[in-house]
Structure formats: structure tokens, C-alpha cells
Amino acid sequence: MDRLYDWKGNTIDITDESLSLQNVPADSYAVGERFKDIDVLGGQNCKIIAHPGYHVVAHENTVEACIEAHNNGFSWIEIDMRPTSDGVYVLAHNAKNTLYNNGTSVYIDLSESNYADVAGYTWDKDGKYPLATLQGAFNAIRLFDMSVICDRKAGANADIIQIAAKGSALNKILLSYPTFAAAYAERDLLNKYPYIPIRVWPGDPENVEQLRSVIHNPIYADTNVQGLNNYTFSTPLSFGIPFIFSGCELRTKDIWAPLASGCMAATENISFLEFKEALDIDVSVPIKITSGQTSIAVAAGETVEASASSDGKTMAGNVYGYTEDMSIARVKQKTFGLSVSMDIVGIKAGQTNLVLFTISGAIVKIPVVVN
């Protein structure tokens, strides 16, 4: 990883002196406001993320898309990255792509190509959007004081950390992991950089608890909006882990907006201002929750149905639920909104509470006994 490139593909010389000047906070918690753990019900403080770059204006996963994100109000972006065969990280979602070499289309596999052979290739026939190096993207991100979710499609997060360190961008990145178990496997690496936040796809509560016990990095759970209606949604929620939602569409904002600490547009051309408007949630409305049960009894390995509703007429009135101890019972939430339906699954004998809540702060606890 000694060869680094600027955003135009030119070689950058890195010296030991420049490495010593990397922008890394001396205190692992000194990053402060940029990466602080926010309330899981912190929709008003949501990070609005251009994914992947501001692809509405420029080709996705290019330096130009990073620049356009800045020009259009975003301070956060998400980009995909993978190494070429000689270890140079470039921005690309897939290994196999159709690129252009001086206007001629070329079908290549980046994982089997040396960077020198594809440097200068573009994503478009007119040559406006060159294949970008990760180092080039980091340079742009530093220039515009942006933060970036690094969605690694191949390679290693250790490499991404090294490139960020050499580019003085360690306090700008958020790393991605496919599972909590995958992050746990790299606990030694993460403990060297406890100020770097990570994004993890929701998993079993045992893995979440295990990970939280061995690392101090800020953790964000990521799930596609269409994946909300299953029990994995309540796993991070019960641990107070804030959510980053992918695939955000304005037509589904009543689902993701109240709980979002970060949101990305993947399936619609949503502008920064449209996102901001979607997150303008009225949480001042007093809400009451009515539960269909005063207590719940379920046998281990069995499932019972629970229901609840609120008298609110806004997104602040949507009811959500989770169990406090998910090793005893878990929630499979089937519907969201002013009226909810959920399955309570008994895991092992014991007692816990089903917590029902709304974004406005109303909370009801229902005792759950598993026999």
C-alpha cells in the first residue's frame, strides 16, 4: 500500500514526516460532535448521506460525485471501493464493469487488472468521469471537510485505514461490516482506532452484546427500509444503537424518518432539502399508547401476537416495540404506524418487558413471562 494517487490519478509521495502529521485526535473521544453517539430516537439530528456520492448530478462513485454532494449541501457521503489486482483501491461497486478508454467501451474485471492499465479509464464515453482512486476521494473529502461511509466491497478495512492515515483522513471515515460477528473478528484492529465509527448490518442480539463488550467505537446499525419488518430491527434498538437507513424513499418516510440517525437515498433522486424536509418531525404532540394486553405469557419456542395503537395523527404517533432482554423473548414486528401488530417469540424461561414507545417519548412496558 505504498503507492498512493491523487484524484487525477497522479502518484503522491508519502514521507515519514507527513505520516507523523496525520490528522488523528490524541484523545479517542476528541472527535466530539462529528461522531458522537446520538439518541436512538434522534431523527432531528439525522446525518443526511449522499449515496454513492451525489449520483443525481454526477456518475456514482466518482470524485465528481463527491464534489457535487458538497455543492448540493451534503456533509456526508457513502462510496463503494475495492482493490485492483495490484492493491490500488478504486471506487467501484462491482468488480466487472464496462468502462471507456478514449471513448471506446472496454469490459474489464478490476480484481484482475493492474491500476496502471486502467488509470485514465472513464465511466462515460465523453470522458467526464474518470475511474477514481480511494486516495483521490479522500483528498476531495478532506478539501471539503466531508465525512464518508466506506462501503468496502472487497479487500480489507485495514487497508482503508492505512490509506486514510496516509491522507490525514482518519477522522473522516466510517467503516462498514456485513455482520456484528465480522466486526468482532476485527476487534484488535478497531481497538487501535476507537474513534472510528462502524456501520454494521443488524444481527442476533448475542453478537451485538459480545461486540459491545470488546470495542469502544461508535456503532451504527444499517438496514434497508424494506427490511424493517423483521425482528432484527429491534436488536440494535434494544441496545441503544442508532440507525442508518438505506434505500430511503419519501413515500416510506413515516417508517424510517422517526428513527433515523443517518439516511441514504439509493432508489430515488432525493435532494438534500427533500431529505431535510422529510426529517422535520413534530415530536411535541402529546401521544397516548393503548395496548391490547396488560401482560403476555408465552412458552419457550412458541409465539403469541401482541398489538398496540396510539392516538397520535403524525409520525410522532407511530408505535414501535422491542423486548428489553432479547435472550428471553424477541419481537418480530409485522406492521408499523398508528396501529401495530407484532409477534412475541419465547426464547427461554424468564421474565422481561415488552417496551412500546413513540417518537414523541410515550412509553408503555408490558410484562412478558416465558415458561
Contacts in CASP RR format, 6 or more apart in sequence:
PFRMAT RR
TARGET T0000
AUTHOR 0000-0000-0000
METHOD contacts of the structure
MODEL  1
MDRLYDWKGNTIDITDESLSLQNVPADSYAVGERFKDIDVLGGQNCKIIA
HPGYHVVAHENTVEACIEAHNNGFSWIEIDMRPTSDGVYVLAHNAKNTLY
NNGTSVYIDLSESNYADVAGYTWDKDGKYPLATLQGAFNAIRLFDMSVIC
DRKAGANADIIQIAAKGSALNKILLSYPTFAAAYAERDLLNKYPYIPIRV
WPGDPENVEQLRSVIHNPIYADTNVQGLNNYTFSTPLSFGIPFIFSGCEL
RTKDIWAPLASGCMAATENISFLEFKEALDIDVSVPIKITSGQTSIAVAA
GETVEASASSDGKTMAGNVYGYTEDMSIARVKQKTFGLSVSMDIVGIKAG
QTNLVLFTISGAIVKIPVVVN
1 87 0 8 1.000
1 159 0 8 1.000
1 162 0 8 1.000
1 163 0 8 1.000
1 166 0 8 1.000
2 14 0 8 1.000
3 11 0 8 1.000
3 88 0 8 1.000
4 11 0 8 1.000
4 12 0 8 1.000
4 14 0 8 1.000
4 133 0 8 1.000
4 135 0 8 1.000
4 163 0 8 1.000
4 166 0 8 1.000
4 167 0 8 1.000
5 11 0 8 1.000
5 12 0 8 1.000
5 88 0 8 1.000
5 115 0 8 1.000
5 119 0 8 1.000
5 133 0 8 1.000
5 135 0 8 1.000
5 136 0 8 1.000
6 12 0 8 1.000
6 133 0 8 1.000
6 135 0 8 1.000
6 136 0 8 1.000
6 139 0 8 1.000
7 63 0 8 1.000
7 132 0 8 1.000
7 133 0 8 1.000
7 135 0 8 1.000
7 136 0 8 1.000
7 137 0 8 1.000
7 139 0 8 1.000
7 140 0 8 1.000
8 130 0 8 1.000
9 119 0 8 1.000
9 120 0 8 1.000
9 130 0 8 1.000
9 133 0 8 1.000
9 136 0 8 1.000
12 135 0 8 1.000
14 166 0 8 1.000
14 167 0 8 1.000
18 166 0 8 1.000
19 165 0 8 1.000
19 166 0 8 1.000
21 168 0 8 1.000
22 165 0 8 1.000
22 166 0 8 1.000
22 167 0 8 1.000
22 168 0 8 1.000
22 170 0 8 1.000
23 168 0 8 1.000
23 169 0 8 1.000
23 170 0 8 1.000
23 171 0 8 1.000
24 165 0 8 1.000
24 170 0 8 1.000
24 171 0 8 1.000
24 195 0 8 1.000
25 31 0 8 1.000
25 171 0 8 1.000
25 195 0 8 1.000
28 194 0 8 1.000
28 195 0 8 1.000
28 216 0 8 1.000
29 194 0 8 1.000
29 195 0 8 1.000
30 195 0 8 1.000
31 171 0 8 1.000
31 195 0 8 1.000
34 147 0 8 1.000
34 171 0 8 1.000
35 147 0 8 1.000
35 174 0 8 1.000
35 195 0 8 1.000
35 197 0 8 1.000
35 218 0 8 1.000
36 218 0 8 1.000
37 218 0 8 1.000
37 242 0 8 1.000
38 45 0 8 1.000
38 242 0 8 1.000
38 261 0 8 1.000
39 45 0 8 1.000
39 242 0 8 1.000
40 236 0 8 1.000
40 237 0 8 1.000
40 240 0 8 1.000
40 241 0 8 1.000
40 242 0 8 1.000
40 243 0 8 1.000
40 259 0 8 1.000
40 261 0 8 1.000
41 258 0 8 1.000
41 259 0 8 1.000
41 357 0 8 1.000
41 359 0 8 1.000
41 361 0 8 1.000
42 242 0 8 1.000
42 259 0 8 1.000
42 260 0 8 1.000
42 261 0 8 1.000
43 257 0 8 1.000
43 258 0 8 1.000
43 259 0 8 1.000
43 260 0 8 1.000
43 261 0 8 1.000
43 279 0 8 1.000
43 281 0 8 1.000
43 359 0 8 1.000
44 279 0 8 1.000
44 281 0 8 1.000
44 283 0 8 1.000
45 261 0 8 1.000
46 257 0 8 1.000
46 260 0 8 1.000
46 261 0 8 1.000
46 262 0 8 1.000
46 263 0 8 1.000
46 275 0 8 1.000
46 279 0 8 1.000
47 75 0 8 1.000
47 76 0 8 1.000
47 147 0 8 1.000
47 244 0 8 1.000
47 261 0 8 1.000
47 262 0 8 1.000
47 263 0 8 1.000
48 74 0 8 1.000
48 75 0 8 1.000
48 76 0 8 1.000
48 262 0 8 1.000
48 263 0 8 1.000
48 272 0 8 1.000
48 275 0 8 1.000
48 276 0 8 1.000
48 279 0 8 1.000
49 74 0 8 1.000
49 76 0 8 1.000
49 77 0 8 1.000
49 78 0 8 1.000
49 149 0 8 1.000
49 244 0 8 1.000
49 262 0 8 1.000
49 263 0 8 1.000
49 264 0 8 1.000
50 65 0 8 1.000
50 69 0 8 1.000
50 72 0 8 1.000
50 74 0 8 1.000
50 76 0 8 1.000
50 77 0 8 1.000
50 78 0 8 1.000
50 264 0 8 1.000
50 265 0 8 1.000
50 272 0 8 1.000
51 77 0 8 1.000
51 78 0 8 1.000
51 246 0 8 1.000
51 247 0 8 1.000
51 264 0 8 1.000
51 265 0 8 1.000
51 266 0 8 1.000
52 60 0 8 1.000
52 61 0 8 1.000
52 65 0 8 1.000
52 77 0 8 1.000
52 78 0 8 1.000
52 79 0 8 1.000
52 80 0 8 1.000
52 91 0 8 1.000
52 93 0 8 1.000
52 151 0 8 1.000
53 60 0 8 1.000
53 61 0 8 1.000
53 62 0 8 1.000
53 65 0 8 1.000
53 66 0 8 1.000
53 68 0 8 1.000
53 69 0 8 1.000
53 74 0 8 1.000
53 77 0 8 1.000
53 78 0 8 1.000
53 79 0 8 1.000
54 65 0 8 1.000
54 66 0 8 1.000
54 68 0 8 1.000
54 69 0 8 1.000
54 71 0 8 1.000
54 72 0 8 1.000
54 74 0 8 1.000
54 77 0 8 1.000
55 65 0 8 1.000
56 68 0 8 1.000
56 72 0 8 1.000
56 269 0 8 1.000
56 271 0 8 1.000
57 65 0 8 1.000
57 68 0 8 1.000
57 72 0 8 1.000
58 64 0 8 1.000
58 65 0 8 1.000
58 67 0 8 1.000
58 68 0 8 1.000
58 129 0 8 1.000
59 65 0 8 1.000
59 123 0 8 1.000
59 124 0 8 1.000
59 128 0 8 1.000
59 129 0 8 1.000
60 93 0 8 1.000
61 79 0 8 1.000
61 80 0 8 1.000
61 91 0 8 1.000
61 92 0 8 1.000
61 93 0 8 1.000
61 132 0 8 1.000
62 91 0 8 1.000
62 123 0 8 1.000
62 129 0 8 1.000
62 130 0 8 1.000
62 132 0 8 1.000
63 91 0 8 1.000
63 130 0 8 1.000
63 132 0 8 1.000
63 136 0 8 1.000
63 137 0 8 1.000
63 140 0 8 1.000
64 128 0 8 1.000
64 129 0 8 1.000
65 77 0 8 1.000
65 79 0 8 1.000
65 129 0 8 1.000
66 77 0 8 1.000
66 79 0 8 1.000
66 137 0 8 1.000
66 140 0 8 1.000
66 141 0 8 1.000
66 144 0 8 1.000
66 146 0 8 1.000
67 140 0 8 1.000
67 144 0 8 1.000
69 77 0 8 1.000
69 146 0 8 1.000
70 144 0 8 1.000
70 146 0 8 1.000
72 271 0 8 1.000
72 272 0 8 1.000
73 272 0 8 1.000
74 146 0 8 1.000
74 272 0 8 1.000
75 145 0 8 1.000
75 146 0 8 1.000
75 147 0 8 1.000
76 146 0 8 1.000
76 147 0 8 1.000
76 148 0 8 1.000
76 149 0 8 1.000
76 262 0 8 1.000
77 141 0 8 1.000
77 146 0 8 1.000
77 147 0 8 1.000
77 148 0 8 1.000
77 149 0 8 1.000
78 148 0 8 1.000
78 149 0 8 1.000
78 151 0 8 1.000
78 264 0 8 1.000
79 91 0 8 1.000
79 137 0 8 1.000
79 148 0 8 1.000
79 149 0 8 1.000
79 150 0 8 1.000
79 151 0 8 1.000
80 91 0 8 1.000
80 92 0 8 1.000
80 93 0 8 1.000
80 151 0 8 1.000
80 152 0 8 1.000
80 153 0 8 1.000
81 89 0 8 1.000
81 90 0 8 1.000
81 91 0 8 1.000
81 92 0 8 1.000
81 134 0 8 1.000
81 137 0 8 1.000
81 150 0 8 1.000
81 151 0 8 1.000
81 152 0 8 1.000
81 153 0 8 1.000
81 160 0 8 1.000
82 89 0 8 1.000
82 90 0 8 1.000
82 92 0 8 1.000
82 95 0 8 1.000
82 110 0 8 1.000
82 111 0 8 1.000
82 152 0 8 1.000
82 153 0 8 1.000
82 154 0 8 1.000
82 155 0 8 1.000
83 89 0 8 1.000
83 90 0 8 1.000
83 111 0 8 1.000
83 154 0 8 1.000
83 155 0 8 1.000
83 159 0 8 1.000
84 90 0 8 1.000
84 110 0 8 1.000
84 111 0 8 1.000
84 113 0 8 1.000
84 114 0 8 1.000
84 115 0 8 1.000
84 118 0 8 1.000
85 110 0 8 1.000
85 111 0 8 1.000
85 112 0 8 1.000
85 113 0 8 1.000
85 114 0 8 1.000
86 114 0 8 1.000
86 115 0 8 1.000
86 116 0 8 1.000
87 115 0 8 1.000
87 159 0 8 1.000
88 115 0 8 1.000
88 133 0 8 1.000
89 133 0 8 1.000
89 134 0 8 1.000
89 135 0 8 1.000
89 155 0 8 1.000
89 159 0 8 1.000
89 160 0 8 1.000
89 163 0 8 1.000
90 110 0 8 1.000
90 115 0 8 1.000
90 118 0 8 1.000
90 131 0 8 1.000
90 132 0 8 1.000
90 133 0 8 1.000
90 134 0 8 1.000
91 131 0 8 1.000
91 132 0 8 1.000
91 133 0 8 1.000
91 134 0 8 1.000
91 137 0 8 1.000
92 110 0 8 1.000
92 131 0 8 1.000
92 153 0 8 1.000
93 153 0 8 1.000
94 153 0 8 1.000
95 109 0 8 1.000
95 110 0 8 1.000
95 111 0 8 1.000
95 153 0 8 1.000
95 154 0 8 1.000
96 107 0 8 1.000
96 108 0 8 1.000
96 109 0 8 1.000
96 110 0 8 1.000
97 107 0 8 1.000
97 108 0 8 1.000
97 110 0 8 1.000
97 123 0 8 1.000
98 105 0 8 1.000
98 106 0 8 1.000
98 107 0 8 1.000
99 105 0 8 1.000
99 106 0 8 1.000
99 108 0 8 1.000
99 118 0 8 1.000
99 121 0 8 1.000
99 122 0 8 1.000
99 123 0 8 1.000
99 131 0 8 1.000
100 106 0 8 1.000
100 121 0 8 1.000
100 122 0 8 1.000
100 123 0 8 1.000
100 124 0 8 1.000
100 125 0 8 1.000
100 127 0 8 1.000
101 120 0 8 1.000
101 121 0 8 1.000
103 122 0 8 1.000
103 125 0 8 1.000
103 126 0 8 1.000
103 127 0 8 1.000
105 125 0 8 1.000
106 121 0 8 1.000
108 118 0 8 1.000
108 121 0 8 1.000
110 118 0 8 1.000
111 154 0 8 1.000
115 133 0 8 1.000
118 131 0 8 1.000
119 131 0 8 1.000
120 130 0 8 1.000
120 131 0 8 1.000
121 130 0 8 1.000
121 131 0 8 1.000
122 128 0 8 1.000
122 129 0 8 1.000
122 130 0 8 1.000
122 131 0 8 1.000
123 129 0 8 1.000
123 130 0 8 1.000
123 131 0 8 1.000
134 160 0 8 1.000
134 163 0 8 1.000
135 163 0 8 1.000
135 166 0 8 1.000
135 167 0 8 1.000
137 148 0 8 1.000
138 148 0 8 1.000
138 163 0 8 1.000
138 164 0 8 1.000
138 167 0 8 1.000
138 169 0 8 1.000
138 172 0 8 1.000
139 167 0 8 1.000
140 146 0 8 1.000
141 147 0 8 1.000
141 148 0 8 1.000
141 169 0 8 1.000
141 172 0 8 1.000
142 167 0 8 1.000
142 168 0 8 1.000
142 169 0 8 1.000
142 172 0 8 1.000
146 172 0 8 1.000
147 172 0 8 1.000
147 173 0 8 1.000
147 174 0 8 1.000
148 172 0 8 1.000
148 173 0 8 1.000
148 174 0 8 1.000
149 173 0 8 1.000
149 174 0 8 1.000
149 176 0 8 1.000
149 199 0 8 1.000
149 244 0 8 1.000
150 157 0 8 1.000
150 160 0 8 1.000
150 173 0 8 1.000
150 174 0 8 1.000
150 175 0 8 1.000
150 176 0 8 1.000
151 176 0 8 1.000
152 160 0 8 1.000
152 175 0 8 1.000
152 176 0 8 1.000
157 175 0 8 1.000
157 177 0 8 1.000
157 186 0 8 1.000
157 189 0 8 1.000
158 186 0 8 1.000
158 189 0 8 1.000
160 173 0 8 1.000
160 175 0 8 1.000
161 170 0 8 1.000
161 173 0 8 1.000
161 175 0 8 1.000
161 189 0 8 1.000
161 193 0 8 1.000
161 196 0 8 1.000
164 170 0 8 1.000
164 172 0 8 1.000
164 173 0 8 1.000
170 193 0 8 1.000
170 195 0 8 1.000
170 196 0 8 1.000
171 195 0 8 1.000
173 196 0 8 1.000
174 196 0 8 1.000
174 197 0 8 1.000
174 198 0 8 1.000
174 199 0 8 1.000
174 220 0 8 1.000
175 196 0 8 1.000
175 197 0 8 1.000
175 198 0 8 1.000
175 199 0 8 1.000
176 198 0 8 1.000
176 199 0 8 1.000
176 200 0 8 1.000
176 222 0 8 1.000
177 183 0 8 1.000
177 186 0 8 1.000
177 198 0 8 1.000
177 199 0 8 1.000
177 200 0 8 1.000
177 201 0 8 1.000
178 200 0 8 1.000
178 201 0 8 1.000
179 200 0 8 1.000
179 201 0 8 1.000
179 203 0 8 1.000
179 207 0 8 1.000
180 200 0 8 1.000
180 203 0 8 1.000
180 204 0 8 1.000
180 207 0 8 1.000
180 208 0 8 1.000
180 210 0 8 1.000
180 211 0 8 1.000
181 207 0 8 1.000
182 200 0 8 1.000
183 190 0 8 1.000
183 198 0 8 1.000
183 200 0 8 1.000
183 211 0 8 1.000
183 215 0 8 1.000
183 219 0 8 1.000
184 207 0 8 1.000
184 210 0 8 1.000
184 211 0 8 1.000
184 214 0 8 1.000
187 211 0 8 1.000
187 214 0 8 1.000
187 215 0 8 1.000
190 196 0 8 1.000
190 198 0 8 1.000
190 215 0 8 1.000
190 217 0 8 1.000
191 214 0 8 1.000
191 215 0 8 1.000
191 216 0 8 1.000
193 217 0 8 1.000
194 215 0 8 1.000
194 216 0 8 1.000
194 217 0 8 1.000
195 217 0 8 1.000
196 217 0 8 1.000
197 217 0 8 1.000
197 218 0 8 1.000
197 219 0 8 1.000
197 220 0 8 1.000
198 217 0 8 1.000
198 218 0 8 1.000
198 219 0 8 1.000
198 220 0 8 1.000
199 220 0 8 1.000
199 221 0 8 1.000
199 222 0 8 1.000
199 244 0 8 1.000
200 211 0 8 1.000
200 219 0 8 1.000
200 220 0 8 1.000
200 221 0 8 1.000
200 222 0 8 1.000
201 221 0 8 1.000
201 222 0 8 1.000
201 223 0 8 1.000
202 221 0 8 1.000
202 222 0 8 1.000
202 223 0 8 1.000
202 232 0 8 1.000
202 233 0 8 1.000
202 235 0 8 1.000
202 236 0 8 1.000
203 232 0 8 1.000
203 235 0 8 1.000
204 235 0 8 1.000
205 235 0 8 1.000
205 238 0 8 1.000
205 239 0 8 1.000
205 326 0 8 1.000
205 327 0 8 1.000
205 330 0 8 1.000
206 327 0 8 1.000
208 235 0 8 1.000
208 236 0 8 1.000
208 239 0 8 1.000
208 241 0 8 1.000
209 239 0 8 1.000
211 219 0 8 1.000
212 219 0 8 1.000
212 239 0 8 1.000
219 236 0 8 1.000
219 241 0 8 1.000
220 241 0 8 1.000
220 242 0 8 1.000
220 243 0 8 1.000
220 244 0 8 1.000
220 261 0 8 1.000
220 262 0 8 1.000
221 235 0 8 1.000
221 236 0 8 1.000
221 241 0 8 1.000
221 242 0 8 1.000
221 243 0 8 1.000
221 244 0 8 1.000
222 243 0 8 1.000
222 244 0 8 1.000
222 245 0 8 1.000
222 246 0 8 1.000
223 232 0 8 1.000
223 233 0 8 1.000
223 243 0 8 1.000
223 245 0 8 1.000
223 246 0 8 1.000
224 245 0 8 1.000
224 246 0 8 1.000
224 247 0 8 1.000
225 245 0 8 1.000
225 246 0 8 1.000
225 247 0 8 1.000
225 248 0 8 1.000
225 249 0 8 1.000
225 252 0 8 1.000
225 255 0 8 1.000
225 256 0 8 1.000
226 247 0 8 1.000
227 233 0 8 1.000
228 255 0 8 1.000
228 256 0 8 1.000
228 333 0 8 1.000
228 336 0 8 1.000
229 333 0 8 1.000
229 334 0 8 1.000
229 335 0 8 1.000
229 336 0 8 1.000
230 332 0 8 1.000
230 333 0 8 1.000
231 330 0 8 1.000
231 331 0 8 1.000
231 332 0 8 1.000
231 333 0 8 1.000
231 345 0 8 1.000
233 333 0 8 1.000
234 321 0 8 1.000
234 322 0 8 1.000
234 323 0 8 1.000
234 326 0 8 1.000
234 330 0 8 1.000
234 331 0 8 1.000
234 333 0 8 1.000
235 326 0 8 1.000
236 242 0 8 1.000
236 243 0 8 1.000
237 243 0 8 1.000
237 259 0 8 1.000
237 320 0 8 1.000
237 321 0 8 1.000
237 322 0 8 1.000
238 322 0 8 1.000
238 323 0 8 1.000
238 324 0 8 1.000
238 326 0 8 1.000
238 355 0 8 1.000
242 261 0 8 1.000
242 262 0 8 1.000
243 256 0 8 1.000
243 259 0 8 1.000
243 260 0 8 1.000
243 261 0 8 1.000
243 262 0 8 1.000
244 260 0 8 1.000
244 261 0 8 1.000
244 262 0 8 1.000
244 263 0 8 1.000
244 264 0 8 1.000
245 256 0 8 1.000
245 259 0 8 1.000
245 260 0 8 1.000
245 262 0 8 1.000
245 263 0 8 1.000
245 264 0 8 1.000
246 264 0 8 1.000
246 266 0 8 1.000
247 264 0 8 1.000
247 265 0 8 1.000
247 266 0 8 1.000
247 267 0 8 1.000
248 256 0 8 1.000
248 260 0 8 1.000
248 263 0 8 1.000
248 264 0 8 1.000
248 265 0 8 1.000
248 266 0 8 1.000
248 267 0 8 1.000
248 268 0 8 1.000
248 270 0 8 1.000
248 275 0 8 1.000
248 278 0 8 1.000
249 267 0 8 1.000
249 268 0 8 1.000
249 270 0 8 1.000
250 268 0 8 1.000
250 270 0 8 1.000
250 274 0 8 1.000
250 278 0 8 1.000
253 278 0 8 1.000
253 315 0 8 1.000
254 315 0 8 1.000
254 318 0 8 1.000
254 336 0 8 1.000
254 337 0 8 1.000
255 336 0 8 1.000
255 337 0 8 1.000
256 263 0 8 1.000
257 263 0 8 1.000
257 278 0 8 1.000
257 279 0 8 1.000
257 281 0 8 1.000
257 315 0 8 1.000
258 281 0 8 1.000
258 315 0 8 1.000
258 316 0 8 1.000
258 318 0 8 1.000
258 359 0 8 1.000
259 320 0 8 1.000
259 359 0 8 1.000
260 279 0 8 1.000
263 275 0 8 1.000
263 279 0 8 1.000
265 275 0 8 1.000
270 278 0 8 1.000
281 314 0 8 1.000
281 315 0 8 1.000
281 316 0 8 1.000
281 359 0 8 1.000
282 314 0 8 1.000
282 315 0 8 1.000
282 316 0 8 1.000
283 316 0 8 1.000
283 359 0 8 1.000
283 360 0 8 1.000
283 361 0 8 1.000
284 316 0 8 1.000
284 360 0 8 1.000
285 312 0 8 1.000
285 313 0 8 1.000
285 314 0 8 1.000
285 316 0 8 1.000
285 317 0 8 1.000
285 360 0 8 1.000
286 360 0 8 1.000
286 362 0 8 1.000
287 310 0 8 1.000
287 311 0 8 1.000
287 312 0 8 1.000
287 316 0 8 1.000
287 317 0 8 1.000
287 358 0 8 1.000
287 360 0 8 1.000
287 361 0 8 1.000
287 362 0 8 1.000
288 310 0 8 1.000
288 311 0 8 1.000
288 312 0 8 1.000
288 362 0 8 1.000
289 308 0 8 1.000
289 309 0 8 1.000
289 310 0 8 1.000
289 319 0 8 1.000
289 356 0 8 1.000
289 357 0 8 1.000
289 358 0 8 1.000
289 362 0 8 1.000
289 363 0 8 1.000
289 364 0 8 1.000
290 308 0 8 1.000
290 309 0 8 1.000
290 310 0 8 1.000
290 311 0 8 1.000
291 306 0 8 1.000
291 307 0 8 1.000
291 308 0 8 1.000
291 356 0 8 1.000
291 364 0 8 1.000
291 366 0 8 1.000
292 306 0 8 1.000
292 307 0 8 1.000
292 308 0 8 1.000
293 306 0 8 1.000
293 307 0 8 1.000
293 366 0 8 1.000
294 366 0 8 1.000
295 366 0 8 1.000
295 367 0 8 1.000
295 368 0 8 1.000
295 369 0 8 1.000
296 304 0 8 1.000
296 306 0 8 1.000
296 344 0 8 1.000
296 354 0 8 1.000
296 366 0 8 1.000
296 367 0 8 1.000
296 368 0 8 1.000
296 369 0 8 1.000
297 304 0 8 1.000
297 368 0 8 1.000
297 369 0 8 1.000
297 371 0 8 1.000
298 304 0 8 1.000
298 329 0 8 1.000
298 344 0 8 1.000
298 345 0 8 1.000
298 346 0 8 1.000
298 368 0 8 1.000
298 369 0 8 1.000
298 370 0 8 1.000
298 371 0 8 1.000
299 346 0 8 1.000
299 370 0 8 1.000
299 371 0 8 1.000
300 346 0 8 1.000
300 347 0 8 1.000
300 348 0 8 1.000
300 349 0 8 1.000
300 370 0 8 1.000
300 371 0 8 1.000
301 345 0 8 1.000
301 346 0 8 1.000
301 347 0 8 1.000
302 345 0 8 1.000
302 346 0 8 1.000
303 332 0 8 1.000
303 343 0 8 1.000
303 344 0 8 1.000
303 345 0 8 1.000
303 346 0 8 1.000
304 343 0 8 1.000
304 344 0 8 1.000
305 341 0 8 1.000
305 342 0 8 1.000
305 343 0 8 1.000
305 344 0 8 1.000
306 341 0 8 1.000
306 342 0 8 1.000
306 343 0 8 1.000
306 344 0 8 1.000
306 354 0 8 1.000
306 366 0 8 1.000
307 339 0 8 1.000
307 340 0 8 1.000
307 341 0 8 1.000
307 342 0 8 1.000
308 319 0 8 1.000
308 321 0 8 1.000
308 339 0 8 1.000
308 340 0 8 1.000
308 356 0 8 1.000
308 364 0 8 1.000
309 319 0 8 1.000
309 338 0 8 1.000
309 339 0 8 1.000
309 340 0 8 1.000
310 317 0 8 1.000
310 318 0 8 1.000
310 319 0 8 1.000
310 338 0 8 1.000
310 358 0 8 1.000
310 362 0 8 1.000
311 317 0 8 1.000
312 338 0 8 1.000
312 358 0 8 1.000
313 338 0 8 1.000
315 359 0 8 1.000
316 358 0 8 1.000
316 359 0 8 1.000
316 360 0 8 1.000
317 337 0 8 1.000
317 338 0 8 1.000
317 358 0 8 1.000
317 359 0 8 1.000
317 360 0 8 1.000
317 362 0 8 1.000
318 336 0 8 1.000
318 337 0 8 1.000
318 338 0 8 1.000
318 358 0 8 1.000
318 359 0 8 1.000
319 336 0 8 1.000
319 337 0 8 1.000
319 338 0 8 1.000
319 339 0 8 1.000
319 340 0 8 1.000
319 356 0 8 1.000
319 357 0 8 1.000
319 358 0 8 1.000
320 333 0 8 1.000
320 336 0 8 1.000
320 340 0 8 1.000
320 356 0 8 1.000
320 357 0 8 1.000
320 358 0 8 1.000
321 331 0 8 1.000
321 333 0 8 1.000
321 340 0 8 1.000
321 342 0 8 1.000
321 354 0 8 1.000
321 355 0 8 1.000
321 356 0 8 1.000
321 357 0 8 1.000
322 331 0 8 1.000
322 354 0 8 1.000
322 355 0 8 1.000
323 329 0 8 1.000
323 330 0 8 1.000
323 331 0 8 1.000
323 344 0 8 1.000
323 352 0 8 1.000
323 353 0 8 1.000
323 354 0 8 1.000
323 355 0 8 1.000
323 368 0 8 1.000
324 352 0 8 1.000
324 353 0 8 1.000
324 355 0 8 1.000
325 352 0 8 1.000
326 347 0 8 1.000
327 347 0 8 1.000
327 348 0 8 1.000
328 346 0 8 1.000
328 347 0 8 1.000
328 348 0 8 1.000
328 349 0 8 1.000
328 350 0 8 1.000
328 351 0 8 1.000
328 352 0 8 1.000
328 368 0 8 1.000
328 370 0 8 1.000
329 344 0 8 1.000
329 345 0 8 1.000
329 346 0 8 1.000
329 347 0 8 1.000
329 352 0 8 1.000
329 354 0 8 1.000
329 368 0 8 1.000
329 370 0 8 1.000
330 344 0 8 1.000
330 345 0 8 1.000
330 346 0 8 1.000
330 347 0 8 1.000
331 342 0 8 1.000
331 343 0 8 1.000
331 344 0 8 1.000
331 345 0 8 1.000
331 354 0 8 1.000
332 342 0 8 1.000
332 343 0 8 1.000
332 345 0 8 1.000
333 340 0 8 1.000
333 341 0 8 1.000
333 342 0 8 1.000
334 340 0 8 1.000
334 341 0 8 1.000
334 342 0 8 1.000
334 343 0 8 1.000
335 341 0 8 1.000
335 342 0 8 1.000
340 356 0 8 1.000
344 354 0 8 1.000
344 368 0 8 1.000
346 370 0 8 1.000
347 370 0 8 1.000
348 370 0 8 1.000
349 370 0 8 1.000
349 371 0 8 1.000
350 369 0 8 1.000
350 370 0 8 1.000
351 367 0 8 1.000
351 368 0 8 1.000
351 369 0 8 1.000
351 370 0 8 1.000
352 368 0 8 1.000
352 370 0 8 1.000
353 365 0 8 1.000
353 366 0 8 1.000
353 367 0 8 1.000
353 368 0 8 1.000
354 365 0 8 1.000
354 366 0 8 1.000
354 367 0 8 1.000
354 368 0 8 1.000
355 363 0 8 1.000
355 364 0 8 1.000
355 365 0 8 1.000
356 363 0 8 1.000
356 364 0 8 1.000
356 365 0 8 1.000
356 366 0 8 1.000
357 363 0 8 1.000
357 364 0 8 1.000
END
